[in-house]
């Protein structure tokens, strides 16, 4: 269900208009990909590697903030 239309001129336009047109085209392609592909099923099929990656990111974040958290807790 389209909510608004974007019209682009591909003539000898200004740089700002060309960038806006390119962004609108890229956004439209991304939206089409999200709506018409099976990206979510692919991620669910690879549940184990995604879980390992998320756990690694959480562990790295915890190790990164551990010195800050210990400094805050020991100042009291």
Secondary structure, DSSP 8 states (H G I E B T S, - for coil): ----------SS--HHHHHHHHHHHHHHHHHHHHHHS-HHHHHHHTHHHHHHHHHHHHHHHHHHHHHHHHHHHHT-
